[in-house]
Amino acid sequence: MKRLGVFVCHCGVNIAGTVDVKKVAHRMGMEKDVVHSTDYIYMCSDPGQQLIRDAIREQGLDGVIVACCSPNMHENTFRKAVQSEGLNPYQCEIANIREQCSWVHQKEKEKATEKAEQIIAAVLQKVRGNLDLEAIRVPVNKRVLVVGGGITGITAALDLAEGGYRVVLVDRLPSAGGRMLQLAETFPHLEDATSILAVRLKDIEKNPLIRLETYAEIEETKGYVGNFHVRIRRNPRYVDLERCSGCGRCLEVCPVEVPSLFDRGLASRKAVYFWGERGVPHKPVIDGEACLHFQDATCRACAEICPDKAIRFDQEPLFIEEDVGAIVMATGYDLFPLAEIGEYGYGRIPDVIDGLAFERMLSPDGPTGGQIRRPSDGKIPREVVFIKCVASRDPERYMPYCSRVCCMYTAKHAMLYKRKVKDGQAYVFYMDIRTDSKGYEEFFQETVEQEKPLYLRGRVARVFQDGEKIRVWGTDTLSNRKIELTVDMVVLATAMVPSRGVRDLAASLRATTDKYGFLTEAHIKLYPVESSTRGIYLAGCGQGPKDITDSVAQAGATAGKIQALLSAEKLVQDPLVASVDENVCSGCGICVEVCPYEAREIDSYRRIAMVHEALCQGCGACVASCPNNACELKNSTSVQVGGMIETFAG
């Protein structure tokens, strides 16, 4: 029979305000194998932990139950404390009497006290069956994969390389730089976006520890923390990067013109083109769908003029295998498809554009050379309406969440418009003004006071063409009046949404997404940059809407977490994983099919199931599905769980 100790925490008044902790400690001390039971105001404090250490040493305890808060908070704290006195850490268990008892029964103190006793009694039943376990140690690969070549991925890659780690940076676009390549100036200090980015891109190019893979995608991922195996598909760009000097002569002779996605359709590009003037690598790519050579093989103009002989029409996809220890998901964002928002006239009215298209107008290297021009006729718009929260904060039809950056970049757009068109008038339809970071409120106030855009609180009901003008119908909810404006151009601040393909990529990595497709963190407070799968980290807008400042800060946090993870020669993992009774297993393979972590396989020789302990997350799906009861979770066996249930039933 084990010698057990029970330690009941007051947690200030979080527990003691509802539960009679002294009564609970006295009652637990009457259990047959409990040789020590006490309470303390803060068991997680140094004096509280010392109480546990002293009791283990003086009472010869074989197991410890700490009745306190959630195991997520302090399970590791108490396991380290018991281990320091020579007790196996997996003989220490947490009885959650705060979140699962005191907080939900504040008006039922007597029943809460009774329930706390039941919870502790159930955990006692578990500890009686616990085995001494040893942590699993797995080797670690010290290379890192960063998915996404925007400012977030670039920052994470540079921080990791500075720490001495090799990085593979993968981006699906022809050049790294992400959305920031398309921006003009950044708020709140109106710094040139591409100049800031260019410095980081040059650092990426010259850093020997970073290998940049552009025009590439993650094809397949296997493995586990410390030992991921990744298959990367490098798409054919039909240009030999080793030979190409980036001179651009191929663009001069290409006869094909198609709308430029980079310039948001405000200009055209050739079938062979650069993705941004400052993207890295600054080498062209050939659009296979637009190129005449791939239609009838008649055109070879680019190949004939290329002085470097870099055109390769016969290029095929190249698959690259990489082994890495950790993965950073910096997948960025897209904008809500405006074609799905009919009431604003996008697609039917040429002078209705989105905020990113307006950024291209403002950019010196953009299609208008930094001048504000109407797409329809190139005239300077004298009146412009900016509409915020388009497809954001609209739970009935579109996205219910706030896209966070729209208030600030709309204020920036209004300011820059007024500075370029001195006699122009800007109108801004808004729901609320949200300026939630350093210097943002001051920037907004400066815009309103100096440039005097007219802010109208309310939604726009309809936008339609009226001759050469655009009619905008809306409501000013502050004055409770209908508003009708006749303007030259409309700029829509549309919702930020996850990048294309993120759901499928997350599924292959066993990372989770929310219902909108944004990657989800393990815990919003405690583990804000870790995904639900250990070894996969999140940064930037792939996790949710955020601005450049927050994205860069999160990238740095992610890099720091990874450096801490990979600093050891071997990774330590909890041994609370599944096991198989080889004498009972029939090799049916059901557990292999249901395992969400690919931690199971059938031994082809013995025809029984095997567990890859480094992959197993202890979810218990195999236990629930096994028809022969051959699967168990270590220290959470069916006998232990059954005993806990009987404790409550009794």
N, C-alpha and C positions, 0 to 999 in steps of 0.2 A: 504493500500500500504506500502510495506517495505521501510525502509531507508537504502540504500545500499552504500557501500564504495568500491572504486577501487584503488588498489595500484600496480603501474607498476614498475618492477625492471629492472635496467640497466644490472645487472649481470656483472659488469665491462664493457667489450666491447662484451661479448658473445651475448647480446641482442642489446644493444645500438649501436654496430658497424654496425648493419644492419637495425634495426627498429628505427624509430623516436619516441622514448618513450615519449617525452614531447608532441608531437602532439597526440599520442594515449591517454595519460592521459587527455589532454584537450577535445578530442572528446568524451571520455567516461563520462566526467563530464556533458555532455549535455543530457545524457539519463534521461528520466522523473523521475525515482526513485533513481538516483544516487545523493546523497547529498554531497559526498566528493570523490575527485579523485586527486591523486598525484603520483609522481614518486620519486625513490631514487636509489642510485648507487648499494647498496646491501640490499635488503629488508629483507634478512634472518639474517643480522647482528643485534646486540643488539639495535643500534639506529633505524634500520629499523623496528624491531618489536615494538619498543616504539612508533613510528609513528602510527602504527596500533592501539595500546592500547589507545593512546591519542584521536584518531579520534572516536573510539567506545564510549569512555566516554563523549567527548565534543559534538559529533554530534548525539549521541543516535542511533548508527547504529544497524540495525536488521540483516544485512548480510554483508559478506566481500568477495571480489574477489581479490586474489593476482595473478597478471600476472607475471609469472617468469619461472622457470625450471619445470622439470617433478615432478608430485606429489610424486613419489617414493623418491625424494630427501628431500623435506621440507614440505610436507603436514602436518605431525604431528607437526612440529615446529610451523607453523602458527595456527594450531588448538589449541595448548596449549596456544599460545599467546592470542587468542581471548577469550578462556575460562577463563583466568586469570582476564578478565574484566567483567565476568558474561554472556558473549554471548555463546549460545549453540555452541559447536565446529563443529557441522554438518551444521551450517549456514555459514561455511567458505569453499570456493572452490578454486581450483587452475586452472588458465588458462595457459596452457603450450605454451608460445610463444618463447621458446628457441629451444628445440628439434624439435617441430612441426612447427616452423616458421623461426626464424632467422638463425638457422644452415643450413637449407635446401634451403634458398633463399638469400644467401649472395651476389649474383650478381644482385638481383632484389629488391633493397631497397624500392622503392615506393610500389611495390606489396606486399612486406613483411610487410610494415607498414599497408597497407589496410587489409591484412590477419590477422594481430595481432588484429586489431579492431574487425574483424568478430569473432575471437575466443573468445575474451572477451565478446562480445555481446551475443554469444551463451551461455557462462557460466552464464552470468547475467540472461538469460532466465531460466536456471536451478535453480539458487538460489531463484528466485521468487517463485518457487513451493516447495522449501525445507521445511521439517517439523523439529521441534525440536525433536531430538532422544536421547535416553539414551543408554549408552554402555551395552552390554549383559554381565552378570557376571555368571560364571559357576564354580561349585566346582572343586577341583583339587585333583587327587590322586598323592601322592608324591613318588610313586615307579617308577622305570625306567626299561625298557627292553632294553638290549643290544644284538643285533643279530650279532654273529661272535666272536669267542674266540681266535683270533689272537692277536698280540701285540697291535693293535689299539683298539679292543674291551676290552682287559684286562686293558689298560691304562684308557679308559673312565670309566670302571666299578670301578676301584680303586679311581679315582679322585672323582667320584660321592659318593662313600662310605665314603671317607674322609670328604665330605661335610655333611654327616649324612643321606644320602638317601639310601634306600634299593634298591638293584639291582638284577634283574634276568638276568644272562648271559647265552645265548643259543648258542651252537655250534653243527653243524651237524656231526662232526667227533667224534670218540670215546674219544678223549682227547683234552683239550684246548691247545693252543700254536700256531696254524696256521702254515703258511709257514716258520716262523722263526725257528720252531723245526727242519726243514730239512737243515738249513744253517750251514756252518762251521764257517766262520769268517765274520765280517762286515767291510765294508769300511767306512771311510778312515783310521781307526786306528787299523784294524785287531784284534778286540776284539772277544772273543769266543761268538758266537751268543746264543748258548743254555745256557751258564752260565748267560748271561744278562737276558735271558728270564726266567730262573729257579727262580730267585729272585722274579720276578713279579708273577709267578705261585704260589709260596709258599704264597705270600701275599694274593692271591685270595683264596687259601685253608683255611687260618686261619681267614679271615675277616668275622665276623658274619653277616654283612649287605649284603653280596654277596652270592646268591645261584646259583651254577653252574649246568646247565643242558646240558650234552654232549650227543652225538648220538641222537640229538633231532632237530626238525624242526618246523617252524611256520606253523601251519595248517590253521588258519583263524584269521583275525583281523577285529574288528568292533569298532565304536566309533569315538572319536574326541579328540583334544588336551586337556589334563588334565584328560581324561576319556576313554582310550582305553581298550577294552576287547580282550584279546589274547588267542587263543587256541593253545597249544603246544603239538606236538606229540613226545613222547619219544619212540624211536624205541627199540625193544627188542634186548639186547646184549647177552641174555642167560647166563648172569653172575649176581648174586646178589651182588650189590656193597656194601651193608651193611655187608655181610658175608665175602666177598673176602678180603684177606690180600695182594694180589698182589705178591705172592711168585713165581709164574711162573712155578710151577710143571706141570700144565696142558699142557704147551707148549712142555715139554720134551717128553711126551707120545703120542702127536697127530701125527698120521701117514700121514697126508695130507700136501702137500707142493704146494703152488701156488706163482706166481710172487708177489713181495711186491710193492704195490703202493707207500708206504712211501719211499722206496729206489729206486723208479722210474724204477723198473724192473731189477735192477742190482743184486738183491738177491731174494731169496724166503722166504716165511713166512709160518707158520702153519695156519690151519683153525681157531685156537684160537690164538690170537696174541695181542701184545701191539702196540698202535699207538705212536711210538717214545719212547725212553728210558726215557725222562724227561717230557713227557706229564702228564697232571693232568686231571682227576684222573689216577694214574698209576695202572690201573686195566685192565685186558684183555677183549676182546670182541670176540665172535664167529661169523665167517662168515657163515651165514646160507646157502649160495649157494655152498660153498666149503665143509662144514662139512658132513661127511659120515652119521652121525646120521639122518640128515634131508633127506637123499637120500633113505636109506633102513632100518634105525633104528638099524643097527647092531653094530655100534661103540658107546661105552660109556666110552672110556678110560679116558677122562678128568674128567668126573663125578666120576669115581671110584677112581682116585688118589687124588682128591681134598681134602685136610685135613679140609677145612672149609665148605664143602658141599654147595659150592656157585654156582655150575652149575645148571641152570634152563632151561631145554629144552622146558618147557611149557610156557615160558614167552610170553606175548602178548603186542602189542603196548599200551602204557599208555597215556591217554590224560589229560593234565593239563590246568586248566583255571586260567588266571591271569588278574588282573586289574592294569593298569599302567597309569601314567600321560604323559610320553614321551617315544619315541623309538629312539635308536641309531642304524643306519644301518652301521655296520662295516664288510661287507660281503666279503672283500678280493678279491683275483684274482685267475684265473687259467692261464695256459700257452696255447697259440694257439696249437691246435692239430697237432702234427708233421706228423701224417698220411695223412694230407691234403696237405702236401708240398712235392710233389713227386721228385722235382729236387735235393733234398739234400740226398736222399737215406735212409731216416729214415724208419726203419721197415725192409728194405731189407739188410742194412749194419749194422751189430751188433755194430760196433765201431763208429757209428754216434749217439751221445747223445745230450741231451739238457743241458742247464746251471744248472738246478736244480739237474740233475743226477750227474753232475760234483761236485756240492756242497756235495752230499752224499759221493762221493769218498774222498773229502777233509776232511770230518768229522771223528774225532777219533772214534765215535761210528757207523760209516757207514759200508757198506758191505766189504770195503777193508781196514778197520782200519786206514784210513787216507792216504793210499798209492795210487798213480795214477797207475791204471792198466787197460789194455784194456779189455772190457767186453767179447770179443770173446775167448781170450786165457790166460788172466791174466798177459800178458807180460807188462813191463814198456814201454810206448810209447815214442820214442826218438824225434819224430816230431809231433806236434799237430797244427791243424788249428782251430782258433776260428773265427766264422762267426757272425757278428753283423747284426742287423736289419732284422732278418729272420721273414717275415710276418709283419714287422713294416715298416712304411714309404713307403708303396707300394700300392698306391691307385688303381692301375690298376687290381691287383689280390687279395690283402689281406687287411690289415689295413693301413689307411693313416697316423695314428697318431704315434708319437714317444713314446716308452715305458719308456723313461726317465732313467731307472736304468741300461740299458744294457751296456752303455759305461763304467760305473764304475765297474760293477761286472765282465765284461770281462777283464778290466785292473787288477782287483784283481785276477782273475783266472790265467792270464798270469804270474803275479808275484808269486803266490803260486806254480804254476806248475814249474817255474824255480827254486824255492827254494827247491822243493822236488826232481826234476830231474835236477841235476846240469849241466849235459852235454846235456840237451834237448834243442830243438829249438821251439819257439812258433811263429806262424804267425797269424796276426789278419787282416781280411778283414773288412773294415769299410766304411761308407758313410761320416760321420762327427764325430768329437769328441765333446761331450757335457758334460761339467763338471760345473754344474751350482749351486753348493752349497759350503758351507764353507769347506775348506780343500780338495776339490775334485781335483782341478787343480794341486795342489801340489802333491797329491797322484799319479795322472796320470803321471806327469813329473818324479817322483821318479821311477815309474815302467819302463818307457822308458829308463831312464838314467842308472839305476842300473841293471835291468834284461835283457834289450835289446831285447824285442820281436820285430819282424819285422812287422810294420804296413803297410798294402797295401790298398790304397784308391780305392775301387771299389767293385762291386757286384760279387758274385760267380754264374757262369752260370750252373755248373753241378758238382755233386759228384758221383763217381761210384767206385765199387770194382775192384781191379786189383791184383789178387792173394791174398797175405796176406796184401797188402798195399791198401791205398785209394788214388785215383786220384782226384785232385781238379782243375777244370778249372775256371779261373777268369780273371779279367782285372785290371791293375793298371792304373787308369785314369790320374794320375800325369805324368807318363812317356808315356802314350798312348800305352802300350804294353800288349800283352796277357800273362797271368801267368799260368803255369802248375806246380803243386806241387804233389809230391808223399809222403804221410805221413802215420802215424800209427793210428791217431784218429782225429775225427772232433767233435767240440763242438759248438752247435747252440744257439745263444742268441735270443730266440723266443719272439714274442709279448705277452704282458700281456693282457688278456681279462677278462671280468667279470666272477665271479664265476657262476657255474651252478645253474639255478633256480632263479637268481636274478630278471629277468623280471617278472616272475609270482608272486614272493614275492612283488615286487614293485607295481604291479597291485592290489594286495589284500590290500595294504596299501594306495592306491591312490597316490603313489609317482611316479614321472616321470623318464624315462630313455632316454638316447640319442639313436641314431640309432645303436650303437654298443652294447648297453645293460648296459652301465655305468649309475649309478644314477646321476640325474642332480640337481643342486642347484637352489634355488629361484632366486639368482642374483650372478653372478660370482665375483662382487666387493663388494656389500653391504651385501649380505647374503650368504657367501661362504660355510657355514656348515648347512644351513637350506634347507630342501626340499621344494617342491611346496605345500606340505600339512603341515600345522602348527602342531608342536609337534613331527615331524619326522625329525631327524638330521642325517647328513652324516659324515663319517670319513673314512680315509684310501683309499685303492685301489678300493673299491666298487664304488667310485666316479670317479676314473681315476687313471692311473699309477702314482705311487709315491714311494719314498724310505721310509725306516723305520723312519728316522728323521722327515720327513714331516707328515707321518702317525701319529706318536706319538704327534706331535704338534697339529695336527688337532683334535685328540682325546681329548686333553686337552681343546681346544677351544670349542668343542662340550659339554663337561662336564660343562664348565663355563656357556654356554648359557642355558643349562637345569637347572642348579642351580638357575639362575636368573629367569627363567620361573616359576619354582615350589616354589619359595620362598614366594609367596603371598598365602593367604588362598583361594582366588578365582581369576580366570583368567578373564581378561577384553577383550572383543571382540567387534569389530565394529558392530554396528547394521544395517549396510548397506546390509541387507539380503532380501530374498524374502518374500512375504506375499501372502495370499489367500483371495479373496473376497468370503466369505461363501455364500452370496446370489446368486452368479453367478456360483460357482463351481458345476459341474455335477458328480464329482467323477469318471471320466473316467480312471484315473490312468496313463495317458500319461506322466505327469510330473514326476511320480515316476520312470518310466522306463528310462527317459532321464537324470535324475539327476546323475552326475558323482560322487557325494559326499555322496550318500545314505541319503540325508537330507529330503527326502519326504516319507510319507506313507499315506495310506488311513485309515481314522477313520472308524472302522468296524461298529460303531453304527450310526453315522451321514452320512456316505458315502460321505465324502468330504476329500479333500487333506489337510494334515497338514505339517507344516514346522518345522523341528528341527533346531532352529536358531543357536545352537552351532556348527552344522555340515555345515550349508549353507555357501558357499564362495561367494555368490552373482554373480555367473557366468552368469545368465540370460537364461540358457537353458530351464528352465520351462516356462519363459515368451514367448520365441519364439515358443514353441511347444503347448501351451495351446489353444485349439480350441474355448474356450469361453471367452478369455481375462480375466480370473479370477486371473491370476498371475501378480504380479507387483514386482519391486524392490524398496525398500524404498529409497526415494530421487533420484530415477532414473526411474520414472514412464514413461509410454508410452507418456503421455501428455507432460512431461518435455522434453523427448528426441525428440518428434515431434516438439516441439517449437524450440529446438536447431537447428534441421535440416532446419526448415523454415527460421531461421535467416541467415543461409548460402545461402539458395535458393533465399532469397530476395536480 
